[in-house]
Amino acid sequence: MSDVYRNYLEAPTSEGFAQLQAEVAAEPDFDPQGGFAFELEAACQRGDFREAYWRTTEMPFAWVASPAAHFFAGVAASEMGCYGEADLERFLFQTMLEGILATGDGSAAAPYRITHLSDENDLLAYFSVTQGNSQRVGQQLLRQADRLIDAVHCDNDQTLHFDVTHLAGALPTARPRPASKFRSLLAKSRLGFDKRAAF
């Protein structure tokens, strides 16, 4: 475990999360799209929890800042009867989601700084529960001075802004996000929005 990761988990701060994001982005297997999280989600969706669990036991460091990776690792661990690991992954999911939320407020002036594009889906799922933004109705890539901002328009006339500047040079062709029954659970897990455990 890296010192930056350990320090962030022991005392979460927005500065500590920014350092973790930088360390993750420097990894050779860093994937800005979020492919690993989508693969775990697809395995869970198929009911292949053994495969998802096996993949998460060797989770690359490039994914430690991904809320979704920890969420699906927790689902897989729970389904495999590894409840202690599921509790740990639930804690990591919450800590990483709170880390992203601490990077801004989603406004044009203070956009959320995401680590992977899949983080946008995680925050949109979170806001669908907490603020009633039920779906994305539009999206726009904006240039603001030296930053690249992904503006996501929701069906309640709110727009959430995500700083994707550091991802711009690393983006391959986009991959579709798999449809999943787990997305609604992702937002409710351990954050107090739903009193029953998501996994």
N, C-alpha and C positions, 0 to 999 in steps of 0.2 A: 504494500500500500504506500502510495507516495505521501510525502510530508504535507503537501498542499491539500490532498484529499482528506487525510487524517485531521489536519487543523480545521478544515471546513466542517467536518462532521462533529468535532468536539466543541466548536464555537462558531456556528453559522453566522456569517456576515455577508453583505452584498460584495464587499471587497474580496473576501475569501472565495465567494462563488465566481467572481470575475477571474481570479487567479486559476481556479479549477477549470473554467471554460478555456482559458488560454493554454493550459497544460494539455487538456484533452484535444484541442484543435491541432496541437503540434505532433500528435501521435501519427505514425506512418499509416495506420489503418483507419484514420479518421474518415468518416463518411458523412458529409453534411446533409444528405438526404434523410437519413434515419432508417436505412435499410435493415439494420440488425433488429431494431424495435418492431418494424413491420413484419419481419420474418417470425419473430416470437409471437406477435399477435396472430399471424396466419396459422401457426402451429396450434396455438390455444383455440382458435376458431374451429380448426379441424378436429379438436379433441385429442390432439397428439401432445399431451402434457409431458410424456416421457421425453420426447424430442426437445421440447421447449426447456425442460428442466436440465437436460444434458447440455444444451447450448449455453444456458445461463451459468452453469458451474464453471465454465471457462470464458466468462464474459470478458471481452477485450477492454482494456483500460479506456479506450476511446468512447466507451458507452457509459461510464460511471456517472456522468452528469445528466443522463436521459431519464426523465420521470417514467416514460412508457416502458423502457427496458426493465426498470425495477418493478413496475407494476406487473408486467407479464411474467417476470421471474418469480414474483410472489404468488401469482395465480398458479403457475406450474408447481412451485414448491408445495403449496397447499394441497393441490390435487394429488401430489405424490406422497402426502402424509408427513411432510417435513415442516411442521408448524413453526418451529423455532426460526428456520430460514425464512418462512413466509412472513413472520413478524419483523424480521430484520429488513426484508425487502420492502415491506409496507413503510417502515421508518425511512428507508432510503428514498422511496418514491416521494413521500411527503417532504423530506428535506430538500430534494432536488427541485420539486415544484415550487416550494417556498423560495428557493434560491433564484429561480427565474423571475418570480413575482417581485423580488427585491431589486431587480435590475432596472425597473422603471414603473410607470403606471399605465402604459398602453396608449398614452396620448402621442400626438405628433412631436411634441417637445421632449417627451421622455418615453420613447418606445421600449418595449421589452427586448432585451438582448438574448437571443436564443442561441443554443449550442448547435442544434440540429434542426432541420426544417420540420421534423416530426414533433418538435416541441410546440410549434404553433397549434397542432391538433390537440396536444395535451392541455394547453391553456384555453383553447376554445371549448373543450369538453368541461373544463373547470368552470368557465364563465357561463356555460349553458345551465349549470346547476345553481350557481350563486347569483346570477344576474338575469337569467332568463333569455340570454342570447341563444336561440335554439339552432340557428344555422347560418352558414356563410352564404351571402347572396352576391358578393362581388369581391374582387381583389385587384389591387393596383400596385405596381412597383414604382416607387417615387425616389427621386434623387434629391437629397437635402444637403447642400454644401458638399461635404466629403463623405456623406453617409448614403447608404442604400436602404430604403425603408419599404417593407411589405405592409401595405395597408389592407386590412381585411374588413370588409363591410358586412355587418350582421343584420338580421331581419328586424331588429328593433331600432334601426337608424343609428346604432353606435358603430364606430370604427375603432378597431384595435390595431395598433402600430407595432411592428416588429423590426428591430434593427438586424439586417442580414448582411451588413457590410463585409464582415469577416468571412462570410460564406461565398461571396460573389466569385472569387477566383477559383473556388474548389467545386463548383456545382456542375455535375454531369447532367445528362438528360433526365428529366423528371420521371419518377416512377409513380404509378397510381397507388393511393392508399387503399388497403383492403377494407371491404365492408366488415364491420365487426359488432357483435353483440356486447363486447366488453368495453367499448368506448364510454358508454354511460356510467359504467362502474368505475372507470378510471378516475372520473371527476369526483365521485362520492367517497372514495376510499379514504379512511382515516383522517379526513379533514373535518369531520363533525357534521357533514351535510346529510349523512344517512347513518343512523345509529347502528345498523348491522354492518358487520365486516364485509368488505367486497370480496375477500378471498380468505 
